[in-house]
């Protein structure tokens, strides 16, 4: 199977869009992600996939903490900023942030923010698979989720 065939097939799988952030001794960083999912509720754990060549990789893995901020349909522009080559300071200046338990930036108007500690890291080819135990959850009422499907953003629902 060729890489392009796999990528074209994966473009047909709808996925929720999140911004994953970190802050700590290795610095503040964040990236747009669709490779995030629930693992278990006991203890509450998420799986986050991160490309080893991504500029944010050292900060995320060295800090050992992250916050998964689930985006709403109004966050398309923010997702594009965090998914591109925009400098870190400009990315974070584009929205309002606070901190929960780990110190990672939590998006003020995210549908939900999962503040986590990385408890295990596994090899996933070009990516690291991060198992993240949830410390704190902040939910916001209302809003439609943002999904990525067929290489475009769409409101969920």
C-alpha positions in Angstrom: 0.0 0.0 0.0 1.3 3.4 -0.9 1.4 6.3 1.6 -0.8 8.5 -0.6 -3.5 5.8 -0.8 -3.5 5.5 3.0 -3.7 9.3 3.5 -6.5 9.7 1.0 -8.4 6.9 2.9 -7.8 8.6 6.3 -9.1 11.9 4.9 -12.5 10.1 4.7 -12.5 9.5 8.5 -14.1 12.3 10.4 -12.3 13.4 13.5 -12.8 15.9 16.3 -10.3 18.8 16.2 -8.4 19.8 19.3 -5.5 22.0 20.2 -3.0 20.3 22.4 -0.9 22.6 24.6 1.9 22.3 27.1 3.9 24.5 29.4 6.7 23.8 31.8 10.5 23.8 32.0 10.9 23.0 28.2 8.6 25.9 27.3 5.2 26.6 26.1 3.9 25.0 22.9 0.8 23.9 21.1 -0.5 22.1 18.0 -3.7 21.2 16.3 -4.6 17.6 16.5 -7.2 15.1 15.3 -5.3 12.0 16.6 -6.8 12.1 20.1 -9.1 9.5 21.6 -10.4 8.1 24.8 -8.7 5.0 26.2 -10.4 4.3 29.5 -12.4 6.0 32.3 -10.6 4.1 35.0 -8.4 6.0 35.4 -9.6 8.6 32.9 -7.0 8.4 30.1 -6.6 9.9 26.6 -4.3 8.8 23.8 -2.6 11.6 21.8 -0.4 11.0 18.8 2.5 13.4 18.1 4.8 13.4 15.1 8.4 13.1 16.3 9.5 15.7 13.7 7.0 18.3 14.9 8.6 21.4 16.4 6.5 21.0 19.6 7.7 17.4 20.2 10.5 18.3 22.6 8.4 20.7 24.7 5.5 18.3 25.0 7.6 15.2 25.9 10.0 16.9 28.2 7.3 18.8 30.1 5.4 15.6 30.6 2.0 17.5 30.8 -0.5 18.6 28.2 -4.0 20.0 27.9 -6.4 18.7 25.1 -8.7 21.6 24.2 -11.7 20.4 22.1 -12.6 23.0 19.6 -16.0 24.3 18.6 -17.1 25.3 15.0 -16.0 28.9 15.6 -12.3 27.8 16.1 -11.4 27.1 12.5 -9.0 30.1 12.3 -7.3 29.1 15.6 -6.9 25.5 14.5 -5.2 26.8 11.3 -2.8 28.9 13.4 -1.8 26.0 15.6 -1.6 23.6 12.6 0.8 25.8 10.6 4.2 27.4 11.1 3.0 30.4 13.1 5.4 31.4 15.9 4.3 30.2 19.4 3.7 33.7 20.8 1.3 34.5 17.9 -0.6 31.3 18.3 -1.3 31.9 21.9 -2.0 35.6 21.4 -5.0 34.7 19.2 -7.2 33.5 22.1 -7.8 33.7 25.8 -6.1 31.0 28.0 -6.0 30.0 31.6 -4.3 27.2 33.6 -5.9 24.2 35.3 -3.9 21.7 37.4 -0.8 21.0 35.3 0.0 24.6 34.2 -0.7 23.8 30.5 -2.7 26.4 28.7 -6.5 25.7 28.7 -8.5 27.5 26.0 -11.1 29.6 27.8 -13.9 28.9 25.3 -13.0 25.3 24.4 -16.0 22.9 24.5 -13.9 20.8 27.0 -10.4 20.9 28.2 -8.7 17.8 29.5 -5.6 18.7 31.6 -3.3 15.6 31.6 -0.1 14.1 32.7 1.8 11.9 30.2 2.1 8.5 32.0 3.4 6.4 29.1 5.0 6.9 25.7 5.1 4.3 22.9 6.7 4.1 19.5 4.1 4.5 16.7 6.4 4.6 13.6 6.8 8.3 12.7 4.8 9.3 15.8 4.9 8.9 19.6 1.7 7.6 21.2 1.2 9.4 24.4 -1.0 7.9 27.1 -2.3 10.8 29.1 -4.0 10.5 32.5 -6.6 13.2 33.0 -6.1 15.4 36.1 -8.8 18.0 35.5 -11.7 18.4 33.2 -13.4 21.8 32.4 -16.7 21.6 30.4 -18.4 24.5 28.7 -22.1 24.3 27.9 -23.3 24.9 24.3 -21.6 25.0 21.0 -21.1 22.6 18.1 -17.9 20.6 17.9 -15.5 21.1 15.0 -14.6 18.1 12.9 -12.1 17.6 10.1 -13.4 15.5 7.2 -12.2 15.2 3.5 -9.5 17.8 4.2 -11.9 20.5 5.4 -13.5 21.8 8.6 -17.2 21.1 9.3 -19.5 21.7 12.3 -20.4 18.5 14.2 -24.1 17.9 14.2 
